[in-house]
Amino acid sequence: MSEDQKKQLEQQLWNIANTLRGKMNADEFRDYILGFIFYKYLSEKMNIFANEILKQDKIKFREITPKIAQANDFLEAIKEEALEKLGYFLKPEELFTEVAKRGMGNNESIDQFDESKTNFIIEDLQKILINIQLSTMGTESEDDFDNLFEDMDLNSTKLGKTPEARNEIIAKVLFHLDKIDFKLESTELDVLGDAYEYLIGQFASGAGKKAGEFYTPQEVSKILAKIVTTGKQKLKSVYDPTCGSGSLLLRVAREVKDVAMFYGQEMNRTTYNLARMNMILHGVHYRQFDIKQEDTLEYPQHIEHLPFEAIVANPPFSANWSANPIFTSDDRFSQYGKLAPASKADFAFVQHMIYHLAENGTMAIVLPHGALFRGGAEQHIRRYLIENKNFLDAVIGLPANIFYGTSIPTCIMVFKKC
């Protein structure tokens, strides 16, 4: 697929998002459109996978109906394989294309869409999204799919005042998306992954201040990724303690041939769901990522997995944290003799990351410019890192207005233990 075709796909997806969101805020509609794209991805992946298994039986997955004598045997065999390899299972009638067709009903064209000719699919769709999650119960992938679609409330009045209006807009979205070929069988380009990232970026530019919660601009991601992978072809692990939509972690993977394991933590529930979807959609196997939802400074979730070979982060600038005196005996902070101030968690993130860093590892963190020269406890921590430990490797100044929703100048700090 050429760059032009890729751009065309990105534009098609954005047009769908724009046309159909109506009066809804961009960041509200984001959860729906990205969720539907993800559902289509899971469907197509399932269909390709099942057809491969069924090749010798000379039958297609979508042709399996209750009327076929061995239908149950086929489905059970496919389900077992799918849960092992893909981590989830969808029945033929639950595939995206089938639901999109049912939604269109007797409408010939989307331009003359008559809601009275549609079939009501909201309940079906809600059940299917729950079934995807239920199919993983008791399996290794359960945590990765748990409540993954919870932000897609199909009965929300934001989608339409009446059930019929909501059904119409959902049917239209599915119809438009169904027309797009994600080309999952051609593996040379991560087309859909790139398009997904593009959409996240587009939504970020419309979300103003909120954007920083889930998105690091590509230019900054690229610098961070190149810094932590310099001279390396493979990474045992990469970790982002404030991973947002997972873009930074995935950017690191682009710079090397192989990343054995991705670790991330994210406090915001919606963004955490987005990160898990983003990982799966980029073809990262469910056994290869461990993303947790929790406050990183207060409740770190990956202590038992450290140390990490590469660490990247774009934490919220000068965020509040508890700075609870109990943390003076926490191994992450105890050696410094001071905690970062409660009103500015910047150096608490630095300390947390250094504690998780392997001896041969590199970490890069984006911080506000003030972190370079503020006094008090922060000065004390800086001095300890430079004079006692000699961990600071480089400081890179970034221009103002580079991040969505804030104009403050920022910098990248690079740390190494040796």
N, C-alpha and C positions, 0 to 999 in steps of 0.2 A: 504493500500500500504506500503510495507516494505521500509526500508532505502535503500536497494539495488536497488529496483525498482526506487526509487526517484533519486538515483545517476545515474541510467541508463537513465532516462528521461533527466537529466541535461546534460549528455554526448551526448545524441542524438541531443539535441538542439544546443549544442556548435559545434558539428561536422557539422551540417547544416550551421551554421554561418561561420565556418572556410572554408569549402569546397567551398561555393558559393560566398564568398566575392571577390575571385579573387585578383585583384591588388588594390582593394579599402582599404583605411585605416580602421582599426578596429572601430574607433569611428564614421566613416562615415557610415559604414555598420550597426552599432548598431541601428540607427534610423529605418532602413528598417526591420531588423529581429525582433526587439522588437515590431514594429508597426504591422507586419504580425501576430505575436503571439497574440497580443492584438485583432486584427480583428477576428482571429480564436476563441478566448475566447468569444467575444461578440456574435459570430455566434452560438457557442455551447450553450451558456447561453440562447439565444433567442429560439433556437430549443427545448431545455428541457422545458422552460417556456410555449411555445406555445402548445407543445404536452400535457402538463398537462391540459391546458384549453380545448383542443380538445378531451380529453379522452371520454367524454360522447357521442361525435358525431362519435366515432369510425373512426377517420381519423387522419393521421399524417400531421404535418405542411408542410413537404416537398412534400406532395401529392397534396397540394392545387395549382391548375393551373387555368388559365382563363376558361378552358373547364368545370370546375365544376360549377354547377348552382349557389350555394351560395358563391362562392369564395370571392366576395367583402364583403359580410356580415361577413364572418369568419375573413377576414383580418382586417376589421374596428374594430371588437370587440377585436381582439388580440392586435391591435395597441393601442387602448385606455388603456387596462390593462398594456401593456408593458411599455408605457410612464410613467404610474403612479408607477409601481413597479421597472422596470429596468432603466428607464430614457431614453430609446432609442428604435428604432424599425428597424427591417430588414425584407424584404420580403423573401419568400421561395427561390426565384431564386437568391437572393443576399447573401445567406449563403456561408460560406467559402468552404465547400465541393463541392457545385455546381460549383463555380468559378474554383476550382482546377481541377475538371473533364473537364470543358470546355477548360481549359488551356492545358491539356494533349492531347486533340484531339484524334487522332488515334494512338498515341504512346502506345505500349504495355508495355514497360519498360523504366525506367529512364536511364538505362545503354546504351541503343541504342536509344538515344533521337534524333529524326529528327525534326528540327524546321519547316520543310515544312509541317509536319503532325499536327502541333499544331494549335489551334485556337487563334486568336489575342484577348487578354483579358485586355490589359492595359487600354483602354478607359472604358471598363466595370468596372474595378476595381476602377479606379479614380472616376467614378460616384458613385459607391457604398459607397466609403469612404466619399464622400461629402454628400450623402443621409443620412448616419448615423447622421451626424451633423445636416442636415436640418430637420430630424425627430424630433429633440429636440426644434426646434424654437418655442418660445412663451411658453415653459414649464419650470418647476422649474429646470430642469437639463441642461438648455441651456448653462449656463456659464461653466459647467463641461465638456461639449463636444465641446465647441467652438474652432474651428481650431485645434482640437486634432491631426489630421493626416497631418498637414501642412509641417512637415519635411520629409514626404515620397513623394518626387518628382519622380514619376514613369517615367517621361520623361527625367530624368537627364542622361547625357552622361556617368556619373560615373558607371551607371548600364550596359552600353553597348553603342557602337558607333552608332548602327543603331536601329530603332524601333524593328526589328526582334530579334536582339541580346538581347535587354532589355526584350522583351516578353519571350524569352527562359529562361533567368535566373529567372524571376518572376514565370513562370510556374513551374520551377524546385523547387523553394523554397516552393511554395504552395503545390506541390505534396508531397515533403518530410514531411512538417508539417502536411498535411492531414492524413498521415499514423500514426501519434502519437495520442494516446488516452489521453486526458487531465484528464480523470476521474472526471469530474466536479460533477457527481452525488454522488460520495463518499465524504462525508464532514469531515471525521475524520482527514484528513491531508490536509494542504493547499499546495498541491503538485505543482500546477502551480505557485502559488505565490512564493514558495521557488525556483523553477526553474528560474523564472524571476529574482529574486534577485541574483541567482548564475550567470546568464548571465551578469547582470549589473556589478557584481564584476569582471568577466572575461574580459569584455570590459575595465573596469577601469585599470586592470593591464597592458593592452596593450596601454593605452592612455597616460601614463606618467603623465606629469604635469597637463594636462587637467583633469585628473581623479578626482582630489580634488574638482572640480566644482560640481560633481554629486554624489560622493560616499564616505561614511565613512566606513572604514573596519569593518567587523562584530564584531571583538573583542572589538573595541572601542564603537560601537553602544550598545553592550550588557551591558558594564559597565555603560554607561550613562543612559540607560533604567532602569537598576536595582536600580541605585541611586535615580532617581526621583519617583520610584514606591514603595520604601521600606515601608512596613507596610500598603500598600493599596491594596484592591481587585478591586476597581472601581475608575475611574477617570472621573470627569465632562468634563475636557478638557485637551488636550495636544497641545503645540504650538512649532513650529520650525521656527525661523525668517529667516533662510537660508537653506531651506528644501531640496535642491538638488533633488534627485529622490524620496524623501519621505521615504527612508529606515529607517531613525532614528525614524520617527513618528510611522511607522509600527512595529518597534522593541519594542517600548514602549508598544504598544497594546498587544504584546506577554506576557508581564510580569504581566498583570492583567486580570481579567475576562471580564471587560467591559470598553470601552472608549466611552463616549457619543458623543464627538465631536473632530475632528482633525482640527487644523489650521496651515497653512504654508504659507510662502512667499518666492519667488524665483525670482532672477533677470534675469537669462538666459532663453530665450524663449523655447529653445529645452528641457532643463532640466525641466522646468515648465510643459511642455507637458508630459514628462516622469513620473513626479510625479503624475499627474492626472490619467494617465493610470495605474500606479502602485497601486494607491488607489483602483480603480475600480476592477482591477484584483485580489486584495486581498479580494474582497467581501465587501469592505466598501461602504455602500449605498451612493448615490450621495447627500442625505440630511445630511449625517454625516461628510462630509469634506468640508472645505472652503480653497482652495489653490489659492493664488493670485500671479500675476506676476508684480513685481515692485521692485525698490531699497528700501530695508527695512529701512535703516537709513534716507534716504531723503524723502521717501513717504510711511510711515507705513500704512498698509491696515486693521489692525485689532484692532485699538484703541477702536472702539465701542463694541468689543466683550470681552475685558479684564474684570477682571483678569483671568489668566489661572492657573490651579492647578499644571501642570507639564510643564516645558519648557526645551528643549534640543537644542543644536546647536553645529555645527562644522563650524564656519564661516571661510571665506578665511583669512589666516594668514596675519596680518599686512597689510591689504588692504588700499588703498587710499579712502578717502571720502572728502566731501567739507569742513567740519569743519566750515561751514558758521556761522559768529557771530550771525545771526538771531536765531540759535539754543540755544543760552544762555537763551532765554525766552521760549523755548520748555519745556513742563512739564517733558519730559524724562531726560533732562540734567540740567535744571535750578538750582536744589538744590545743585549741586556739586561745583558751582563757577568756574569750568574749563571744557573745551571741550577736548576730546581726540585729539591728533595731527592729522593733515590732512594726514600724511604719514603712520599713524598706527591707524586703526579704532578699534583695539581690545577692548578697554574699552568703545567705543561708543556702541558696541554690548552688552557689559555687562550692561551698563546703560539702554539701550533700553529694555533688557530682565527683569531687576529688576522692571522697571516701569510696565511691563505687568504681573508680578508675583502676585498670590493671597497670602494673609496673611498666609494661611496654606499650601502654595505650596513649591515646591523644584525646583531649576533650576541647570542644569549642562552644562558647556560650555568647549569646547576644545580650548586652546589658546597656542601660542608659549611660550616657557620658558621665553623669555624676558619680557613677561607681568608681571612676578613676581618681577622684580627688576629694570626695566627702571625708570629713573628719570623724572623730569619736571612735566607736567600736569598729566601724568599717575600715578606718585607717589602721587600726591595730591588726585586724585580720589581713589586710593587704601586706602590711609590713612582715607579718609572720610568714605568709606565703612566699614572699620574695627573699627576705633576709635569712630566715631560718630554714626554709625548705627549697628555695630556688625552683619552684614549680612553674612560675609564669614564663611562657615561651615567647609569646608575641601579643601585641595589642594592635588591632586594625581599626582605624577610625572609619565610620560610615557616614555618608551625608545625611542631612536632615530630610524630612518628608519621604523617607523610604518605606515606612510602614503605614498601613491603613489606619486612619483614625487618630494618628498622633504625629506631630511635627518635630518632636524632640530628637536631637542628634544622638546617635547610638554608636556602640563599638562592639567588636568581637574580641573576647579574651581567649587565648589559647593556652592550655596548661598541659604539661607533661611531667611525669614523675622521674624520668631519667633522661 
